[in-house]
Amino acid sequence: MNEEIAADAAAARYARYGRLPERIRVEDMTEEVEGTPRAAAAHDPAGSWKYYSCLALDLGL
């Protein structure tokens, strides 16, 4: 009896979902883009103190 229920459940599942979709290749999911020269010069060590965050300083300790 359990085998019949399992077979019915499998048939219902297959009828609803069919089969898995085709695999997507990694090459189709990624895209290579050249970086701009401005992106490399965006870091300013002299101005990095502006973005420093410390919990003790935030709490006034």
C-alpha positions as CSV (number, residue, x, y, z in Angstrom):
1,M,0.0,0.0,0.0
2,N,2.8,2.4,0.9
3,E,4.5,1.7,-2.5
4,E,1.3,2.7,-4.3
5,I,1.2,6.0,-2.4
6,A,4.8,6.7,-3.0
7,A,4.4,6.0,-6.8
8,D,1.3,8.3,-6.9
9,A,3.3,11.0,-5.1
10,A,6.2,10.6,-7.5
11,A,3.8,10.8,-10.5
12,A,2.1,13.9,-9.1
13,R,5.4,15.5,-8.5
14,Y,6.6,14.8,-12.0
15,A,3.4,16.0,-13.5
16,R,3.7,19.3,-11.6
17,Y,7.4,20.0,-12.0
18,G,8.4,18.0,-15.0
19,R,12.1,18.0,-15.2
20,L,14.9,20.3,-14.0
21,P,15.9,23.2,-16.3
22,E,19.0,23.1,-18.4
23,R,22.2,23.9,-16.6
24,I,23.6,27.4,-16.9
25,R,27.3,27.5,-17.7
26,V,29.6,29.7,-15.6
27,E,30.7,31.6,-18.7
28,D,27.1,32.7,-19.2
29,M,26.8,34.0,-15.6
30,T,29.9,36.1,-15.5
31,E,31.0,39.1,-17.5
32,E,34.5,40.6,-17.6
33,V,34.8,44.4,-17.6
34,E,38.0,46.4,-17.7
35,G,38.5,48.6,-14.8
36,T,38.9,52.4,-15.2
37,P,42.0,54.2,-14.2
38,R,40.0,56.4,-11.9
39,A,39.0,53.4,-9.8
40,A,42.6,52.7,-9.0
41,A,43.3,56.3,-7.9
42,A,40.1,56.5,-5.8
43,H,41.9,55.6,-2.5
44,D,43.3,58.7,-0.7
45,P,45.5,57.7,2.2
46,A,45.6,61.3,3.5
47,G,41.8,61.6,3.6
48,S,41.2,58.1,5.0
49,W,41.0,59.5,8.6
50,K,37.6,60.9,7.7
51,Y,36.1,57.4,7.4
52,Y,37.7,55.9,10.5
53,S,35.2,54.3,12.8
54,C,35.9,53.2,16.4
55,L,33.2,52.1,18.8
56,A,35.0,53.6,21.8
57,L,35.2,57.0,20.0
58,D,31.6,56.8,19.0
59,L,30.6,56.2,22.6
60,G,32.8,59.0,23.8
61,L,35.1,56.8,25.9
